[in-house]
Each structure stands twice: as structure tokens, then as C-alpha cells.
């Protein structure tokens, strides 16, 4: 290998600058890791190599699986359709409750057992009749170059791109990343800075900037998830403050998912979130004016359902990820309530997909 040749799976990046003391600062996310030669950032996959920041996980994945789109969760984006999902390793937040910690906290490259270049992923999605590809399991902003190239390859095949992310990214890379996404679910961990500092080892403000940016400056369909942890971020006072901000910045039609926590990683001492907590949060959010509010990780048929915000007609009933009722009509490409004909926000087709609850692991190799 020559001095300028990068190892397999390593690519140059653009969001960094040199410092006077010889270190290099990564400018991808608000952590702004300042690295000496050979050192890796907090995300683990970006490193200082030859005095520049490189991505070290390009084309490498922890695995591929075909999921229902509702699992992301996205309830208003091509309902009932399959999505080819994959992630890499590492993360730029350090959430004590991480529910994908074996991937996001991985420091072992043998966890990245599959190799697949962007064109291979796009071809596989088309072959398996997936309507979209999801960058998920760990946060895709840390493998921005790989995700963007894959999204571009998918677009050439008529495949949509979905990002499941915590939204912890700086302004310039934010513009590039979300320009290539068709749908996004942002995990809004909580609505207080102390929670982000203590539990996630990050900041809330950049996440709010990302949410506002996606909604106001891009064409990507946006949904939001809030994982409710007992005695940490589950007070109705916090829910009210969050919903007030959402109403002002992303509007009434952005779906919000309240999801149940289960003990994991460094928070094994916490109990599961009671269903009643999620139901109370959902009721408050709807009372405040959010039109589409859901509960997740619990058995709650009402919290799984989409109702018309105008006449309350049941539009879509779900049994976990299985669609069991569909009462939407279509007029000039716009989904409408079959009863009152009010427009329903989202990316819908005249007929729903029928993928259901299946989960299908697939092998891809480039």
C-alpha cells in the first residue's frame, strides 16, 4: 500500500479542518472531535489518517434485513411496504439506554460482517421489491458519505431513501445529508438539556435545529419518535413543552410516536414504561393540536390507528406492523379521508402495501 492509498472501506471526507497544534477537527457533528494522527472520534468510524478525517466503514455493514416501513417507525410513508434496512457501527451519541448498543457501541470490526457497495444495495432493494432503503440500527449521519452515495444509487433505481437518526449533525453536513433523503424519523430523546447532557452525553439544541431544518428547508417526509423513560423524560410537563415547540416549528401534521422503553445497556435498573404513560402523553399531544400521535412498543390498537383529524373516521388500523383496515381515498395524488374527503398528510399511494409483520434477513456482498 502506498502512502496515499487508503485501506479497503476507508474514504476521504470533507467536513474537517486542521488545527494549529497539529490535530484535525471533525466538523460533522456538534462533538467537534479534535484528533491526533491515528486517533478515532467518539463515533469510532471517523478517524485522523494522514492529517485528514476519513470514514472507515464505507461499504461495510452489520447486516441487511427487509422490514415493514412501520417499524422505523413511519406510519405516513408508503404504508404496508417493505424497506431494506441496514446500519454500520458506532454512534456520535452515548445514550445510557441505547437499545441497539451491540451495533452502535461496537468497537469490533468483525461486527461489520457484510460488504456491499451502494449500487449493490440499490440493486438488492429492487430485486427484493423494496420500495425504500433505510439507514438505521446505528445513526447514519456518522457514515454520511456511504449513505449519500447509496441514496443516489437508489434514486437511479426508483428506490426511496429513509434515515432513522437522532439528528445530531452540524449545519453544513446537515444540508448535504437530508437533501438525499425521502423520509426521516428523528429520535427526539427528550426535551431538556440536562437529559441530553446526563443521559445522552450530547446537546438538545442541535437536534431541534435539525428538526426545524428538515421540516422547513427540505422535501423529506418527517416523523418523530420520543422514547419515554420512567422518571427521566416522561413528565407531562416535558411532554407539553415538547408539543408546544413541535406545533410552532414542525406543525400540526408531523406524526409523533411515543415509544415504550425497556431496560437495556446501562439502564437495566429502570422499569418498562407503563402503557398508561404513553396513552396520557398521546392524549395530551392530541389535545394540544397535533393531528397524528401514536404509541409504540405496547399493545394499544387505538394508539396504532390513524384517524382523520377533521371527522375522526378510522383511516388506517394497524396490528403492530400489519395493516388491518384502510379507509383512504385518493384524488389527484392526494390521500383523503373516505368519509369527509379531508386531505391526510403523508406520502401515500392509492392502495396500501401488504408486506405485514415479516422480517427477512438477506445477504449482500460486493
C-alpha positions in Angstrom: 0.0 0.0 0.0 1.4 3.4 -1.0 1.5 6.3 1.5 -1.6 7.9 -0.1 -3.6 4.7 -0.6 -6.4 4.1 1.8 -7.3 0.7 3.3 -10.4 -1.0 1.9 -13.5 0.6 3.3 -11.8 3.9 4.1 -12.7 7.1 2.1 -11.8 10.7 2.4 -14.3 13.2 3.8 -14.9 16.9 3.6 -16.2 18.1 6.9 -13.0 18.8 8.9 -10.2 21.4 9.3 -6.6 21.4 10.6 -5.8 23.0 14.0 -2.6 24.9 14.8 -1.4 22.3 17.2 -1.3 19.6 14.6 -4.6 18.0 15.4 -7.5 17.8 13.0 -11.1 18.8 14.0 -14.0 16.8 12.6 -16.9 19.2 11.7 -19.6 16.6 11.0 -21.4 16.8 14.3 -21.5 19.1 17.4 -18.9 17.0 19.2 -16.2 18.5 17.0 -13.7 15.8 18.0 -10.1 17.1 17.8 -7.9 14.2 16.8 -4.2 13.5 16.6 -2.8 11.2 13.9 -4.3 7.7 14.1 -7.0 8.6 16.6 -10.7 7.9 16.2 -13.6 10.2 17.0 -16.3 9.5 19.6 -18.3 7.9 16.8 -15.5 5.4 16.3 -15.8 5.3 12.4 -14.2 8.6 11.6 -10.5 9.0 12.2 -7.5 11.1 11.6 -5.4 9.5 8.8 -2.5 11.4 7.3 -3.8 14.6 8.9 -7.3 14.4 7.4 -10.6 12.9 8.6 -11.5 9.6 6.8 -14.6 7.4 7.1 -13.5 3.9 7.9 -16.8 2.0 7.5 -17.7 2.7 3.8 -19.3 -0.4 2.2 -19.3 -2.3 5.5 -22.5 -3.3 7.3 -23.6 -5.1 10.4 -26.3 -6.8 8.3 -29.3 -6.3 6.0 -32.9 -7.1 6.7 -36.2 -6.4 5.0 -38.6 -4.8 7.4 -42.1 -3.3 7.3 -41.8 0.5 6.9 -43.9 0.9 10.0 -41.0 -0.5 12.1 -38.8 2.6 11.5 -41.4 3.9 12.7 -43.0 5.6 9.7 -46.8 5.5 9.6 -47.4 8.0 6.9 -44.8 7.0 4.3 -45.8 4.3 1.8 -47.7 2.2 4.4 -47.5 -1.5 4.2 -44.4 -1.6 2.0 -41.1 -3.4 2.6 -37.9 -1.5 3.3 -34.3 -2.8 3.1 -32.7 -1.8 6.3 -29.0 -1.7 7.3 -26.5 0.0 9.6 -22.8 0.0 10.2 -21.2 0.5 13.6 -20.6 3.3 16.1 -22.6 6.4 17.1 -22.0 10.0 17.9 -24.2 10.0 21.0 -23.6 7.8 24.1 -27.1 7.2 25.3 -27.2 5.2 28.6 -30.4 3.5 27.4 -29.3 2.5 23.9 -31.5 -0.2 22.6 -29.1 -1.1 19.7 -26.0 -0.9 21.8 -24.4 -4.1 20.3 -24.2 -2.2 17.0 -24.0 1.5 18.0 -21.3 0.9 20.6 -19.4 -1.8 18.7 -15.7 -1.3 18.6 -15.1 -4.7 16.9 -14.8 -4.7 13.1 -16.0 -8.3 13.0 -19.5 -6.9 13.7 -19.3 -5.5 10.2 -19.6 -8.8 8.5 -21.2 -7.8 5.2 -19.7 -5.8 2.4 -22.0 -4.0 0.0 -21.3 -1.0 -2.2 -24.1 1.5 -2.9 -25.0 0.0 -6.3 -25.3 -3.5 -4.8 -27.7 -2.2 -2.2 -29.9 -0.4 -4.7 -29.9 -3.5 -6.9 -30.9 -5.7 -4.0 -33.7 -3.4 -3.0 -35.1 -3.5 -6.4 -34.7 -7.3 -6.7 -36.5 -7.9 -3.4 -39.2 -5.4 -4.4 -38.5 -3.0 -1.6 -39.9 0.5 -2.1 -37.2 2.1 0.0 -33.8 1.6 1.8 -33.4 2.6 5.4 -30.2 3.7 7.1 -30.9 2.6 10.6 -29.7 0.5 13.6 -27.0 3.0 14.3 -27.0 6.6 13.3 -26.4 7.2 9.6 -25.1 10.7 10.0 -21.7 9.2 11.0 -21.5 7.3 7.7 -22.8 10.3 5.7 -20.6 9.5 2.6 -21.8 5.9 2.4 -25.4 6.9 3.0 -25.5 9.7 0.4 -23.8 7.5 -2.3 -26.3 4.7 -1.5 -29.3 7.2 -1.7 -28.1 8.4 -5.1 -27.7 4.9 -6.4 -31.2 4.0 -5.0 -32.8 7.1 -6.7 -31.5 5.9 -10.0 -33.4 2.7 -9.5 -36.6 4.4 -8.3 -36.0 3.4 -4.7 -36.7 5.9 -1.9 -34.2 6.6 1.0 -35.1 6.7 4.7 -32.9 8.0 7.5 -33.6 6.9 11.1 -31.4 9.3 13.1 -31.0 11.3 16.3 -30.4 14.4 14.2 -27.1 15.2 15.9 -25.3 16.9 13.0 -23.8 20.2 12.1 -25.4 22.7 9.7 -23.3 22.2 6.5 -23.3 18.4 6.5 -27.0 18.5 7.5 -27.8 20.2 4.2 -25.9 17.6 2.2 -27.3 14.6 4.1 -31.0 15.4 4.1 -31.0 16.6 0.5 -30.8 13.0 -0.4 -33.5 11.6 2.0 -37.1 11.0 1.0 -38.3 10.3 4.6 -36.8 10.8 8.0 -37.6 9.6 11.5 -35.8 11.7 14.1 -35.4 10.2 17.6 -36.1 13.2 19.9 -34.6 11.7 23.1 -36.2 14.2 25.5 -37.0 17.9 25.7 -34.5 19.1 28.3 -30.8 20.0 28.0 -29.9 18.2 31.3 -31.3 14.9 30.0 -29.2 15.2 26.8 -26.1 16.1 28.8 -26.5 13.5 31.5 -28.1 10.6 29.7 -27.1 11.0 26.0 -23.8 12.9 26.6 -24.9 15.5 23.9 -27.0 18.6 23.4 -30.6 19.2 22.7 -30.3 22.4 20.7 -28.7 20.9 17.6 -31.4 18.3 17.4 -34.1 20.9 17.4 -32.2 22.8 14.7 -32.2 19.6 12.6 -35.9 19.0 13.1 -36.8 22.6 12.1 -34.4 22.4 9.1 -35.9 19.1 7.8 -39.4 20.4 8.0 -38.8 23.9 6.7 -36.0 23.5 4.2 -36.3 20.0 2.7 -38.9 17.9 0.9 -38.3 14.9 3.1 -41.3 13.4 4.9 -40.7 13.8 8.7 -41.9 11.8 11.6 -40.6 12.0 15.2 -40.1 9.4 18.0 -39.9 10.1 21.7 -38.8 7.1 23.8 -40.3 7.7 27.2 -38.2 6.5 30.2 -39.8 6.3 33.6 -38.7 9.2 35.9 -36.3 10.6 33.3 -38.3 12.2 30.5 -41.9 11.1 31.0 -43.4 14.0 32.9 -46.5 15.6 31.3 -44.8 19.0 31.8 -42.0 17.9 29.5 -44.5 16.5 27.0 -46.4 19.7 27.0 -43.2 21.8 26.4 -42.1 19.5 23.6 -45.5 19.6 21.9 -45.7 23.3 22.1 -42.3 23.5 20.3 -43.3 21.0 17.7 -46.5 22.9 17.0 -44.5 26.1 16.4 -41.7 24.6 14.4 -42.9 21.5 12.5 -46.6 22.0 12.5 -49.7 20.0 13.3 -49.3 17.3 10.7 -45.9 15.9 11.6 -46.6 12.4 13.2 -45.3 11.9 16.7 -44.6 8.5 18.2 -44.4 7.9 21.9 -42.5 4.7 22.4 -42.1 2.4 25.4 -38.6 1.9 27.0 -37.4 -1.5 28.0 -34.3 -2.0 30.3 -31.1 -2.1 28.3 -27.4 -1.3 28.2 -26.6 0.9 31.2 -30.2 1.4 32.3 -31.1 -2.1 33.4 -32.4 -0.8 36.7 -35.2 1.1 35.1 -38.7 -0.5 34.7 -40.5 -0.7 31.4 -42.6 2.2 30.5 -46.3 1.7 31.6 -48.8 1.8 28.7 -50.7 4.4 30.7 -47.7 6.8 30.4 -47.8 6.6 26.7 -51.6 6.9 26.5 -51.5 10.0 28.7 -48.8 11.6 26.6 -50.7 10.8 23.4 -53.9 12.3 24.8 -52.1 15.5 25.8 -50.4 15.8 22.4 -53.7 15.4 20.6 -55.5 17.9 22.9 -52.7 20.4 22.2 -53.4 20.1 18.4 -51.1 17.5 17.0 -53.1 15.6 14.4 -51.2 12.3 14.2 -49.9 10.8 17.5 -49.0 7.2 18.1 -47.9 4.8 20.8 -45.2 2.2 20.2 -43.8 -0.9 21.8 -47.1 -1.7 23.6 -50.3 -3.3 22.7 -52.6 -0.4 22.0 -54.9 -0.6 19.0 -56.1 2.9 19.4 -52.5 4.2 19.6 -51.6 2.3 16.5 -54.5 3.8 14.4 -54.6 6.8 12.1 -57.8 8.8 12.4 -59.0 11.7 10.3 -58.2 14.9 12.1 -61.3 16.5 10.7 -64.1 14.0 11.3 -62.3 11.3 13.4 -63.0 8.5 10.9 -60.7 5.5 11.4 -58.4 5.6 8.3 -55.8 3.0 9.0 -55.9 0.3 11.6 -52.7 -1.5 12.5 -52.0 -4.6 14.4 -48.3 -3.9 15.3 -46.9 -3.7 11.7 -49.8 -5.4 10.0 -52.4 -3.1 8.3 -55.9 -4.4 9.0 -58.1 -1.6 7.8 -57.7 1.1 5.0 -60.2 3.8 4.6 -58.2 6.3 2.5 -59.3 7.5 -0.9 -57.0 9.2 -3.5 -57.7 12.3 -5.5 -55.2 13.8 -7.9 -52.4 12.1 -6.0 -53.5 13.3 -2.6 -54.7 10.9 0.1 -58.1 11.8 1.5 -60.4 10.7 4.2 -63.0 8.3 2.7 -65.7 10.0 4.8 -65.2 13.7 4.7 -62.6 13.9 1.9 -60.2 16.0 4.1 -56.5 15.8 3.0 -54.4 13.5 5.0 -50.7 14.4 5.4 -48.1 11.9 4.3 -46.7 10.0 1.3 -49.5 7.6 0.3 -50.3 5.5 -2.8 -53.9 4.7 -3.8 -53.5 1.2 -2.4 -51.5 0.1 0.7 -48.7 -2.5 0.6 -49.3 -5.9 2.0 -45.9 -6.7 3.5 -47.2 -7.1 7.0 -45.1 -8.1 10.0 -42.4 -10.1 8.2 -38.7 -9.7 9.0 -36.4 -11.2 6.3 -32.6 -11.2 6.7 -30.7 -11.0 3.4 -27.1 -11.4 2.4 -25.4 -8.9 0.2 -21.9 -9.0 -1.0 -19.9 -6.7 -3.3 
